[in-house]
Amino acid sequence: MELGHLKHFYYVAKYGGFTKASKKLYVQQPSISKTVALLEDQLGVKLLNREKRKTTLTDIGQEIYAKCDLIFKTVEDIENIVSDGKFECSGPLKFCASEPISAYFVPRILKEFLSEYPQVQPACFTSFSSDLFNRIEDGEFEFGLFFHTPEMAKYAHKLDLEEVASIPYDLVIKASEHKNLDVIRSFIGSREVDDVTTKKYPTISKMNKDYKNVKITISSNSLTSHKEMVLQGLGVSILPSIMVEKETKAKELKRLYPKGTFHFPLKLVTKKNHFLSRNAQAWIKCLKEQLSII
């Protein structure tokens, strides 16, 4: 049983449903539903009565909610002590992030963070995910920020993962190629070109309903490379909206679905059973606040 699982249950019970809990936690609703179901399986009891219009606590759920209330009020008290003026944030803060997060998200968060905590000296590092996971586990970095974590299952006993925000993505194509079906059907993805699980891509599944025969033709683990390849007219790619906002405004890129966006989670990875420093807690709080308005 993990504290994060209890937190999801606590928020569902406290705010009367999965939708409201999702908004409060900045976590996608299916993820919360899955976590609560996992908690029920681990405990071997049913905590919630799930009805069409409301979610209520079972008898055992009420007892566990009362204990959770004590736990999370204590956690809040600890956070208040840490954020008290007597304990100002200062000194180094070492963390890591995948390449697009480091390039496009971290600078925006830093601007707000340093205006409030000017004595902190942040240092953000980037590399491939397994390298960063190992360095988080070794204590070199307090936390890491990622979009894709395919290797996380190998580290589940060492690291914790929390979805901290739902990030809007756009499916984009070079503006001058937006009617070229050959380009539209060429998807630039992160997996291998011959990956037999392509059909599980939600983006490609949606595209195949409209364009048919969409396939991954180029693969790269760099979203920045994806964007540059799209600008060269080599295909389409799904990218965080923040990465392509300038190019779409300049009409260099065009959104294939202008009336709707895709959403994928931004994930926070920390060492299991590790208490974060004041600096790290302040940064994560600022991150959640800023991402809620992007």
N, C-alpha and C positions, 0 to 999 in steps of 0.2 A: 504494500500500500504506500503510495507516494503522496506527499503534501499537495502537489499540483493536481492530482486527481480529486482529492478532498476539496480543493479550492473551486474546481469546476462545479462539483455537486453543491457546495455551499452557495455559490452565486445563483445557480438555478433555483434553489430553494428560497433564497433571500429575496430574489427579484421576481419570483413567480413564473418562471418559464425559461426555455432555452434561448428564445429570441432576445429577451432582455439581457440575459447573462452574456450572450455573444457580444452585444453592444458594449456592455460594461467592461468586458475583458479584452475587447478588440481581437477576438478569436472567432473563426468561422463556426457557425452553428453545428455542422456535421461533426467537427472535431470535438466539440463539447459533448454532444450526444454519445459519441464513441467512447470518450474518456469516462463518462458517468456509467455507461454500460459495463465497461471494463472494471470499474470500482465495484459495481454490484456483483460481478462474477467473482472477483477476488474475495469479497466479504461473504459471498454465498447467501445474500439476502436482497430483497427488492426494496429500494429506498424511495422510489417515486411511483406514483400512479400517473401514467401518461394517458391523458384523455384528449380528445380533439381540440377542445377549447381551453383547457387548463391543465396544469401540472400540480399535483398535490403530494404531500409527504405521507408515506406509510407510517405506521406506529413506530417501527424501528428507525425509519428515516427521521422522524421527529427527534428521537433520542440522539442520533448521530449528529443531526443538525445543531442541537444544543451544544454538543461538545465542540463542533467545528466553530461555532460562534465564539466560544471561549478562546480557541486556538487563534483565530484570525484577528480577534480584538487584541490579543496579546502581541501578535505580529505587528499590528498597526501601532500599538504603544511603543514597541521597539523601534519601528521606523520613525516615529515622532521624536524619540530620544535622539536618534542618529541625526535627524534633520534639525535639531535644536541649534540655535546660534552658537552655543558653547562648543559645538563640534563642527566647525566649518570645514568644508571640503577643500583639500589642498594636496599638492604633491602629484606624483605620477599616476597615470591610469593606462595600463596596457591591455588592449583588447584586439580582436581580429575580426575580419569580415571578408566575405567573398568579394571578388573584384568589382562587380557592378554596384554593390552596396557601398563599398569603400569609395568609389568614384562619384556616385550620384546622390547617395543618401547621407553618408557621414558628414560631408561638408555643411549641409543644411542644418543638421542636428547640432553640429559643433558651434555654429553661429549663435544659436539660442543658449546652448549649454554654457559657453564661455562668458556670455554676457551676465549669467547668474553666478557662475563659479570661476572667476578669472584666475584663481590661484591653482587650479588643476592643470596639469600638463599631460594632455592625452597623447597616446601613441597608438596608431592603428596600423596593423600589419595584414597583408593579404598573401594567400598561397592557395594550393589545392586543398580541398576539404579534409582529406584524411590527415594531411600534415598538420592542419590547424586543430583538428580534433585531438591529435596526440599532444600538441603543445598546450591545449586547454587542460587536458588530463594531467600533464606534468606541472601545471600551475604557472606556466610562463605567461598565459593570458587569463584574465578573469572571466571573460565570456567571448562568444563569437556570434556573428550575425550571418544568416544564410538564407537563400531562397530554396535551393535544392540540396537535400541531404540523403542521397541514395545509400551511403555507407553507414548511416547512423545506427542501423540494426547491430552492427558489429561492436558498437560502443555503448549500447543501451544500459549495460551494467556499470558503466563508468561515468556516463554523462547524462544530464537531463536536457530535454528539449521542450520549449514552450513556444507556441505560436503567439506572437505579440501584436501582430497587425495583419489586416487583409489589404494587400497592395493591388491597386488597379493596373492592369496590363492592357496594351493595345496590340491588335494584329495589324501589322503595317507592311506596305509594299512601296516601292519607288513610285512616285506620283505619275511619272510618264508611262509606267507599265501597268497601271491599275486595271486595264481592260485586256491585258495579255494573259490568256488562260495558261499558257506554258509556264509563265512566271508565277502565277497564282497557285498552280498545282505543285510548285517546287517549295517544299517546306524546309527551312533551315532550323534544325533541331539540335538537342544536346546529346542524343543517343546515337548509336552507330547507325549507318545508313541502312544496313540489312536487318535491323532490329525487328524481330517478329512480333513484338508487343506494341508496335506502332498504333494498332487499332485502339489501344487504351488511352491514347492522347485525347483529352477532352477537346482541345482546339481542333485537331485534325478530324475528329468525329463530327464536330459542328460544320467544318468546312466541306466535308464530303457530302453533306446533305444539300449543299448549294452548288458545289463545283465538280464533284466526283473525281475519283482517282488522284486525290492529293497524297503525295508521298514525301518522305524525308529524302532529300537529294544531297544535302550537305550537313555535316555534323561538326560541332565545335563546342567546347566547354566554356567559351567566353561570350557573354552576351554583348560585349562591345564589338567583338568580331561579327556577331550576328547582325548588328546594326549596320556596320560598314558593308557587309555583303548585300544587305537589302538596298543600301544606297547605290550599289553597283548594278542593281537590277538582276541579282542572281536568284531571287526567290522572296518568300515572305517569312516573317518571324513574329513570334509573340514576345513582346518586350515590356518592361515596366513603363508606364505612361511617362514617368519623370525622365526616363532616358531619351524619349523621342519628342518631348513637347516642343523643343525649339525647331526641329525638322518638320514637324507637322504644321506648326504655325507659319513656317517659311515655305510651305507647300512643296518641300522636297520629298516628304513621305506622305502617304495617304492611308487612313484607317480603312480596312476592308469592312468593318462593322461600325460605322460612325454613330449608330444609335445605341450601342451597348459596349460595355467593357468586360473583360475577363478579370477575375480576382484570384490571386494565389497568396498563400501565407508567407510572412517574413518570420523566420524562426530564430529564437534565442537559445544558444547552447551554453550550458554551464557545467562545471564539475559537480558530480553528485555529492550531496552532503557537505558542500562548501559554502561558507558564509561570505557573501560578497562585501567588499569594502564600501565605505560611505561614498567614495567617488563613483564606484560602479553602480550602486543603487541610485544615486542622483542621475547618472547618465541614462540608465534604463527608464527611469521615470520621465525624463525629458524626451527620450525617444518615443515612448508611447503617446505622450501628449502631442508631439509634433506630427507623428505619423497619422494621428486621428484626424488631422486637418489637411493632409496632402491629398 
